Structure formats: structure tokens, C-alpha cells
């Protein structure tokens, strides 16, 4: 068996399809977000501006977060000592879980090492604990949710994206006595649209289903205290389980679920993805704790970010760039070809020092490849003008489609 040939052919297919992923060699500069240094293809570091980070509010650079992490490192050291079953609950973990439960108005919360792990572990465990459970999944759910549903071994029903009629049709077709779980996201990060949470909860009530809401692209970003779309829309109390991340708007690392005490205890007690994984470093947890507490009290970062996103959308539209219509902080430009998306990204980085990663299949459907911009509070108007001008030049150079004039 020629194993080398098999692996090489797999990589070659990605190159042929324009889907081979290149990760740039980068160092962020403390206190200078969104500025960074790029080490790839240069004789020494080159200054760049980052336009695609999921650290939406720059909290990974916030003085309070950095100070909390430095203090924790000095006081307790680097690691957690293993799994929580063996090493115990570092007190930072206990404090952060209490803050997250309070953030979402739930009885309890549980930390995981990432948002991917929290989705995979929670959904797979829920499915195994509910006898004969059928899981109803939005067709645009994240890969981690899909993995968790698959691992659960449950029957799965995929409903068209945000299509309430299709969801109800699928719910109505099931045995009323069968356990049901509706899994969906609040903000869909590639299209930037929002789920009708209240209406989905109405259907869950009508058909006796539990609800599982992924808020990873919304926590910290929406609501008076950063509780996400469910807080903004005053429906968090109607959602059975809320899942979130500490690695995006909160700027650090980790994932979590928040729910009633029994559900959280079941996941804690049964989920292999929690039981057998070394717990987050207390240094990371201390930083996340400081970030959550800060964003509960401060709306300044959220308002500045939303203003920056609105301004960039207007500038793109005025320049006739094909900006996709969104109601959130996500600003995607439609390209429609993986090779062209990669080419635009390469030119922006090499010639303009502007970094945005192309988004290709399987992250988005084929033919909808795009550049995904996430302007933050410190992407000022001069930066936005520089980016827009560079994109207009590249669009013209590559003879790409522009948006129709308004």
C-alpha cells in the first residue's frame, strides 16, 4: 500500500480546488490591536493590520485581562494539574462558572477547553441520555454541533436555515412522546444573520422539545451585559441550554454551557469530552473571568464595535463592493470563487499589509466563497478608508464583479 501517495493525493486535491489552507505566521502586538507583525515571506517582520480576528472587541489586549492573567500566573503557576476529576476545581473555574451562569440567568454553568469541545461533548451526551431522542438541527449549524449530534447516535432531522415552517413540519411528523431537541445558533458567523429564537422556543413549547442555543458569536457582543442575542431579545429564560465561547468577544480561550443544575451535572458526570480532558489553565480562566466581568459592566466596547461595522458596510456599499447584507457585526464580501478569494487575500497582505483570510468550502457552500471582515472598536475611519481603497483597486485589477449601483 502506497500510503504516501494517498496522503499526497489528498493534499493535491485541495490545491486543485483552491481550498488548501495557508496559515500566516503572525504576532499580535500588545496594546496596539489591530496591528500585528507578519513573518511569512518577508525578510524580517512586516507590520500588518488584522481585519478578520474573532477577538471582536479586542479584549485579548485589554489591560484588566492581561493583569488578571499575570497575577494568576504569579500566584498559582501555569497549569491546572490535569482533569478536574483528578486535579480538582481551581477556584478561578468555580468563580467563572458562577459568573457565566449569572450572565445567562441559569442555575449553573460548565467550562470546557474550547467552544468546539463544549458543543461536541454536550450534544453527544444529551442525545445519549435521552432515550430515542430526535435532534432537529439547522442546516447551517457549526461543524462542532454536527459532530456532537453524529456522536450522540440520535436520529437527526435537518431543517432549512431559519425556516420555521420546515422546522414545524418536521416536529409535527414525530411521535409526540419521543424526546426532542432543537439545536441552532443565534448569530451565524459566515452570513451574519440571526435566528428567530423566540419563535423557535414557541415551537419547542408546542411540541415538547428542549432547545440548545449556540451563542458563540454573540456572547459579549449583544445584550445589556453581553449575554448574547438571547439576552438582547429577553428570551434567555426560555432556552434550555445556552452554549458559548471565551475565545471570541471575551478574547481568551475556552467554551461553556449554561443550563439548570441537573442538566449541567449530567454533562459534567457523563461527557467524556469533559471528564477526560485536562482543564483550562487557571491563567486563561483568570483572564476570561476578568473579561466577562468587565463586559457585564461596560457597554463601551460593544457600541464602538457596532459603529465600526456599520461604517465599514456603508463604505463598502458606496464603493460598489459586493458586501453581503447582514444585521450583525459580520461584514462579508462575496467573491464566489476559492481561487479568486485566495488571490485577493494574498494581494492585500503582500502589497497593502492588510490581513483577511479567505473563507472557502466546507466552511461555506461552494460558489459562495467570501472574505469575512470583523471590524473592531479600534479599526478607525482612516483604516477603513485604506481597506476600502485597496479592495477597489484589487477588484478592478482582477476584473471582478461589482455591486449594482443603488
C-alpha positions in Angstrom: 0.0 0.0 0.0 1.5 3.4 -1.1 0.4 5.5 1.9 2.5 8.4 0.9 0.6 8.6 -2.5 -2.8 8.6 -0.7 -1.9 11.4 1.6 -0.2 13.4 -1.2 -3.3 13.0 -3.4 -5.5 14.3 -0.7 -3.4 17.5 -0.4 -3.2 17.8 -4.1 -7.0 17.8 -4.4 -7.2 20.8 -2.0 -4.6 22.7 -4.1 -6.5 21.9 -7.3 -9.8 23.1 -5.8 -8.2 26.2 -4.4 -9.1 25.1 -0.9 -5.6 24.5 0.5 -5.4 26.5 3.7 -2.4 28.6 4.5 -2.0 30.0 8.0 0.1 33.1 8.2 3.0 33.5 10.6 1.9 36.3 12.9 2.4 38.0 16.2 -0.1 40.4 17.6 1.3 43.5 19.4 0.3 44.0 22.9 -1.6 47.3 23.3 -1.7 48.0 19.6 -4.7 46.0 18.4 -5.5 45.5 15.5 -1.8 45.9 14.5 0.4 42.9 14.2 3.6 41.6 12.7 3.7 39.1 9.8 6.8 36.9 9.4 5.7 34.9 6.3 7.5 35.6 3.0 9.4 38.6 4.4 13.0 39.4 5.4 12.0 40.1 9.0 8.6 41.1 10.4 6.3 43.2 8.4 3.6 45.4 10.1 0.1 44.5 9.1 -3.5 45.4 10.1 -5.7 42.4 11.1 -9.2 42.5 9.7 -10.5 39.0 10.4 -9.9 38.3 14.1 -12.7 36.8 16.2 -11.4 38.8 19.1 -14.2 41.1 18.1 -13.8 43.6 21.0 -10.0 43.4 21.4 -10.5 42.0 24.9 -7.4 39.8 24.4 -5.5 43.1 24.6 -7.4 44.7 27.5 -5.2 45.8 30.4 -7.6 44.2 33.0 -7.5 40.9 31.3 -3.7 40.9 30.9 -3.2 42.0 34.5 -5.5 39.2 35.8 -3.6 36.6 33.8 -0.2 37.9 35.0 -1.4 37.8 38.6 -2.8 34.3 38.3 0.5 33.1 36.7 2.4 34.6 39.6 0.1 33.3 42.3 -0.7 29.7 41.1 1.6 28.8 38.2 0.9 27.8 34.7 -1.2 24.6 34.6 -4.3 23.2 36.1 -2.8 19.9 37.2 -4.9 17.6 35.0 -8.5 16.9 34.7 -10.9 18.4 37.2 -11.7 14.9 38.4 -8.0 14.5 39.4 -6.7 18.0 39.9 -9.9 19.4 41.5 -11.7 22.7 40.7 -9.2 25.6 40.6 -11.1 28.3 42.4 -10.9 30.5 39.3 -13.0 27.9 37.5 -15.6 28.0 40.2 -15.8 31.8 40.1 -16.0 31.9 36.3 -18.8 29.2 36.1 -20.8 31.3 38.6 -20.3 34.4 36.5 -21.4 32.6 33.3 -24.5 31.1 34.9 -25.4 34.6 36.2 -24.7 36.1 32.7 -27.3 33.9 31.1 -29.8 33.7 34.1 -29.2 30.0 34.6 -28.6 27.9 37.7 -25.2 26.5 36.7 -22.5 26.6 34.0 -19.7 24.2 33.0 -16.3 25.1 31.4 -14.7 23.2 28.5 -11.4 23.7 26.8 -13.0 25.2 23.7 -16.3 26.0 22.1 -15.9 23.1 19.7 -15.5 20.7 22.7 -18.4 22.1 24.6 -20.7 21.6 21.6 -19.5 18.1 20.8 -19.5 17.0 24.4 -22.8 18.5 25.4 -24.8 17.5 22.3 -23.5 14.0 22.2 -24.1 13.4 25.9 -27.6 14.9 25.8 -28.5 12.6 22.9 -27.3 9.5 24.7 -29.1 10.4 27.9 -32.5 10.9 26.3 -33.9 7.6 25.1 -34.9 7.6 21.5 -34.2 11.3 21.2 -34.5 13.1 17.8 -32.4 16.1 17.2 -33.6 18.9 14.9 -30.6 20.8 13.5 -30.4 24.0 11.5 -28.7 23.2 8.2 -26.0 25.9 8.8 -25.0 24.7 12.3 -21.3 24.7 13.1 -19.2 21.6 12.5 -18.9 21.1 16.2 -22.6 20.8 16.6 -22.8 18.4 13.7 -20.1 16.3 15.2 -21.9 16.2 18.6 -25.1 15.2 17.0 -23.4 12.5 15.0 -21.6 11.1 18.0 -24.9 11.0 20.0 -26.2 8.3 17.7 -29.6 10.0 17.6 -31.9 10.3 14.7 -31.3 13.7 13.1 -33.7 16.0 11.2 -32.1 18.9 9.4 -34.3 21.9 8.8 -33.7 24.6 6.3 -31.9 27.6 7.7 -34.1 29.7 10.0 -37.1 28.2 8.3 -39.8 27.9 10.9 -42.4 26.3 8.7 -40.0 23.5 7.8 -39.0 23.0 11.4 -42.6 22.7 12.5 -43.3 20.3 9.7 -40.5 18.1 10.9 -41.6 18.4 14.6 -45.2 17.6 13.8 -44.2 14.4 11.9 -42.6 12.9 15.0 -44.2 10.8 17.8 -45.4 13.3 20.5 -43.9 11.0 23.2 -40.3 10.9 21.6 -37.8 13.2 23.3 -36.8 16.1 21.0 -34.0 18.7 21.0 -33.8 21.7 18.7 -30.1 22.8 18.1 -29.4 26.1 16.5 -27.2 29.2 16.6 -28.0 32.8 17.4 -25.6 34.6 15.1 -24.5 32.6 12.0 -20.9 33.7 11.6 -20.4 33.4 7.9 -23.7 35.1 6.7 -24.1 37.3 9.8 -27.8 36.6 10.2 -29.7 35.9 13.4 -32.0 33.1 14.4 -35.7 33.8 15.4 -35.1 32.5 18.9 -38.5 33.3 20.4 -40.3 31.7 17.5 -38.2 28.6 17.8 -38.9 28.5 21.5 -42.7 28.7 20.7 -42.3 25.6 18.6 -40.4 23.8 21.2 -43.1 24.6 23.8 -45.8 23.4 21.3 -44.1 20.1 20.5 -42.4 19.3 23.8 -38.8 19.9 22.7 -35.7 21.1 24.5 -33.7 23.9 23.0 -29.9 24.1 22.6 -28.6 27.6 21.5 -25.1 28.2 20.3 -24.3 31.8 21.2 -20.5 31.7 20.4 -20.6 34.7 18.0 -23.0 36.7 20.2 -21.8 36.4 23.8 -20.1 39.6 24.9 -21.4 41.3 21.8 -25.2 41.8 22.4 -27.4 42.4 25.4 -27.0 44.9 28.2 -24.4 42.7 29.9 -23.1 40.7 26.9 -25.4 37.7 27.4 -25.9 37.4 23.6 -28.9 37.6 21.3 -31.0 35.7 23.9 -30.4 38.4 26.4 -30.9 41.2 23.9 -34.3 39.7 22.9 -35.2 38.8 26.5 -35.7 35.1 25.8 -32.7 33.5 27.6 -35.1 32.1 30.3 -36.9 30.2 27.5 -33.8 28.4 26.2 -33.0 25.1 27.9 -29.2 25.2 27.2 -27.0 28.1 26.1 -23.5 27.4 24.8 -20.8 30.0 24.4 -17.1 30.6 24.0 -14.5 32.6 25.8 -12.3 32.8 22.7 -14.1 35.4 20.6 -15.6 38.5 22.2 -14.2 37.6 25.6 -10.7 37.4 24.0 -9.2 34.4 25.7 -9.9 30.7 25.3 -12.5 28.1 26.3 -16.1 27.1 25.9 -19.0 26.6 28.2 -22.7 25.6 28.6 -25.2 27.2 31.0 -28.5 25.5 32.0 -30.3 24.2 35.0 -28.3 22.5 37.7 -29.4 18.9 36.8 -28.6 19.2 33.1 -25.2 20.7 33.9 -24.5 17.9 36.4 -25.4 15.3 33.8 -23.0 16.7 31.3 -20.3 17.0 34.0 -20.8 13.4 35.0 -21.3 11.7 31.7 -19.4 13.7 28.9 -16.1 12.1 28.0 -15.1 15.4 26.4 -15.2 16.9 29.9 -14.2 14.1 32.1 -11.0 13.0 30.3 -9.7 16.4 29.3 -7.1 18.5 31.2 -9.0 21.5 32.4 -8.2 25.0 31.2 -5.1 26.7 32.7 -6.1 28.9 35.7 -4.2 31.7 33.9 -6.6 31.5 31.0 -9.6 31.2 33.3 -8.5 34.3 35.3 -8.3 36.3 32.1 -11.7 35.1 30.9 -13.1 35.9 34.3 -11.8 39.5 34.1 -13.2 39.8 30.6 -16.7 38.6 31.5 -16.9 40.8 34.5 -15.7 43.8 32.5 -18.2 43.3 29.6 -21.0 42.8 32.1 -20.4 46.3 33.3 -19.2 48.1 30.2 -21.1 48.7 27.0 -18.4 50.9 25.5 -16.7 48.2 23.5 -20.0 46.8 22.1 -21.2 50.3 21.0 -17.8 51.1 19.3 -17.7 47.8 17.5 -21.2 48.1 16.2 -20.5 51.6 15.0 -17.3 50.4 13.2 -19.2 47.5 11.5 -22.0 49.9 10.3 -19.4 52.3 8.9 -17.5 49.7 7.0 -20.7 48.3 5.5 -21.6 51.8 4.3 -18.1 52.3 2.8 -18.1 49.0 1.0 -21.6 49.6 -0.4 -20.7 53.2 -1.6 -17.6 51.7 -3.3 -19.9 49.1 -5.1 -18.1 46.3 -3.4 -20.4 43.2 -3.1 -21.0 43.4 0.6 -23.5 40.8 1.8 -26.5 42.1 3.7 -26.2 41.4 7.5 -27.7 42.8 10.6 -24.8 41.9 12.8 -21.1 42.7 13.3 -20.0 40.3 10.5 -19.1 42.1 7.2 -18.7 39.6 4.4 -17.7 40.4 0.8 -19.0 37.8 -1.7 -16.4 36.5 -4.2 -17.9 33.2 -5.4 -14.6 31.5 -6.3 -12.0 29.9 -4.0 -9.0 30.8 -6.3 -10.1 34.4 -6.6 -10.8 34.7 -2.9 -7.3 33.4 -2.1 -5.7 35.7 -4.7 -7.4 38.8 -3.2 -6.3 37.8 0.2 -2.7 37.3 -1.0 -2.5 40.7 -2.7 -4.0 42.6 0.3 -1.4 41.0 2.6 1.7 41.2 0.3 1.1 44.7 -1.2 -1.1 46.5 1.3 -0.3 44.9 4.7 -4.0 44.1 5.2 -4.8 40.7 6.5 -8.1 39.0 5.8 -8.5 35.2 5.5 -10.5 33.8 2.5 -13.5 31.7 3.6 -14.0 28.6 1.3 -15.8 25.3 1.3 -16.6 23.4 3.6 -16.9 26.4 5.9 -19.4 27.9 3.3 -21.1 26.3 0.4 -19.3 26.1 -2.9 -19.9 29.2 -5.1 -20.3 31.4 -2.0 -16.7 31.9 -1.2 -16.0 35.2 0.5 -13.8 37.5 2.5 -15.1 37.9 6.0 -14.2 41.2 7.8 -14.7 41.8 11.5 -14.1 45.5 12.3 -13.5 46.2 15.9 -13.6 49.2 18.2 -10.1 50.3 17.1 -10.5 50.0 13.4 -10.8 53.7 12.9 -12.1 55.5 9.8 -8.7 56.0 8.3 -8.1 52.3 8.5 -11.5 51.6 6.9 -10.8 54.1 4.1 -7.4 52.4 3.4 -9.0 49.0 3.3 -11.9 50.1 1.0 -9.4 51.8 -1.4 -7.2 48.7 -1.5 -10.2 46.4 -2.2 -11.5 48.7 -5.0 -8.0 48.6 -6.7 -7.8 44.8 -6.4 -11.4 44.3 -7.6 -10.6 46.4 -10.6 -7.2 44.7 -11.3 -8.8 41.2 -11.2 -11.9 42.4 -13.1 -14.2 41.1 -10.5 -18.0 41.7 -10.3 -19.1 44.8 -8.5 -22.4 45.5 -6.9 -25.1 47.2 -8.9 -25.5 50.9 -8.3 -28.2 51.8 -5.8 
